[in-house]
Amino acid sequence: QVQLVESGGGLAQPGGSLRLSCAASGIIFSRYAMYWYRQAPDSQRELVARISSAGTMNYVDPVKGRFTISRDNAKNTVYLQMNSLKPEDTAVYYCNANGIHWGQGTQVTVSS
């Protein structure tokens, strides 16, 4: 059974930082591309960042230079380091494995 469990969300001030984690089980993690998506209220879910099985990273324009995706294959975990947070980053953040499996999401709220 595949499980993706996100953690690390919470409340941050504008300009602050948060680090999200997603622990995977039930998959051969090292072979999977991993993704972070987010969904703001009354909006569609959107891709934020991707890291391939080889470690190639891609970002959408709104987060380039502020967010960093990384992975630790020994821990079956993917991370999203979020710096210089903005109120528009407020959303539920979801981890995804290979475009197929989803986590339950973790809330990120950026507000003063």
C-alpha positions as CSV (number, residue, x, y, z in Angstrom):
1,Q,0.0,0.0,0.0
2,V,1.4,3.3,-1.1
3,Q,1.5,6.1,1.5
4,L,2.7,9.6,1.2
5,V,2.7,11.6,4.5
6,E,3.4,15.3,4.4
7,S,4.5,17.4,7.3
8,G,6.0,20.8,8.1
9,G,3.2,23.1,7.2
10,G,2.0,25.9,9.4
11,L,1.9,29.6,9.8
12,A,4.7,31.8,8.6
13,Q,5.1,35.6,8.3
14,P,5.8,37.2,4.9
15,G,9.5,36.8,4.2
16,G,9.7,33.8,6.4
17,S,10.6,30.2,5.7
18,L,9.1,26.7,6.1
19,R,10.4,23.3,5.2
20,L,7.9,20.6,4.0
21,S,8.7,16.9,4.1
22,C,6.9,14.0,2.5
23,A,7.7,10.5,3.7
24,A,6.9,7.8,1.2
25,S,6.3,4.1,1.8
26,G,5.1,1.2,-0.4
27,I,7.1,2.4,-3.5
28,I,10.6,2.0,-4.8
29,F,11.2,5.6,-3.9
30,S,14.5,6.1,-5.8
31,R,12.8,5.2,-9.1
32,Y,10.0,7.7,-8.8
33,A,9.8,11.3,-9.9
34,M,8.4,13.3,-7.0
35,Y,6.3,16.4,-7.2
36,W,4.9,19.1,-5.0
37,Y,1.6,20.7,-5.8
38,R,-0.5,23.3,-4.1
39,Q,-4.1,24.3,-4.0
40,A,-5.3,27.6,-2.8
41,P,-8.9,28.2,-1.7
42,D,-11.3,28.4,-4.7
43,S,-8.4,27.5,-7.1
44,Q,-7.3,24.5,-9.0
45,R,-4.4,22.4,-7.8
46,E,-1.2,23.5,-9.5
47,L,2.3,22.1,-9.9
48,V,5.0,23.8,-7.8
49,A,8.1,21.7,-8.3
50,R,9.4,18.4,-9.6
51,I,12.5,16.3,-9.0
52,S,13.3,13.4,-11.2
53,S,14.6,10.1,-10.1
54,A,18.0,11.3,-11.2
55,G,17.7,14.5,-9.2
56,T,16.9,17.0,-11.9
57,M,14.8,19.8,-10.5
58,N,12.1,22.0,-12.1
59,Y,10.1,24.8,-10.8
60,V,7.1,26.9,-11.8
61,D,8.0,30.6,-12.4
62,P,6.2,32.0,-9.3
63,V,8.5,30.0,-6.9
64,K,11.8,30.1,-8.8
65,G,14.6,31.4,-6.7
66,R,12.6,31.0,-3.5
67,F,11.7,27.3,-3.2
68,T,14.0,24.3,-3.4
69,I,13.0,20.7,-3.9
70,S,15.3,17.9,-2.8
71,R,15.2,14.3,-2.0
72,D,16.8,11.8,0.3
73,N,16.5,8.3,-1.2
74,A,17.9,6.7,1.9
75,K,15.0,8.2,3.9
76,N,12.4,7.8,1.2
77,T,11.6,11.5,1.7
78,V,11.2,14.5,-0.5
79,Y,11.5,18.1,0.8
80,L,10.4,21.5,-0.2
81,Q,12.3,24.4,1.3
82,M,10.3,27.5,1.0
83,N,12.0,30.9,1.6
84,S,10.9,34.5,1.1
85,L,7.3,33.3,1.6
86,K,4.5,35.5,0.3
87,P,0.8,35.6,1.2
88,E,0.0,34.2,-2.2
89,D,1.9,31.1,-1.3
90,T,-0.9,30.2,1.1
91,A,-2.4,26.9,0.1
92,V,-2.6,23.2,0.9
93,Y,0.6,21.6,-0.3
94,Y,0.5,18.1,-1.6
95,C,3.2,15.5,-2.4
96,N,2.8,13.4,-5.5
97,A,4.7,10.3,-6.6
98,N,5.2,9.8,-10.3
99,G,2.0,11.6,-11.1
100,I,-0.1,8.8,-9.6
101,H,0.0,8.7,-5.8
102,W,-1.1,11.6,-3.6
103,G,-0.5,12.6,0.0
104,Q,-3.2,14.1,2.3
105,G,-1.8,17.6,2.1
106,T,-0.4,20.0,4.6
107,Q,-1.6,23.6,5.1
108,V,0.7,26.5,4.6
109,T,-0.5,29.9,5.7
110,V,1.5,33.1,5.1
111,S,0.2,36.0,7.0
112,S,1.3,38.8,9.3
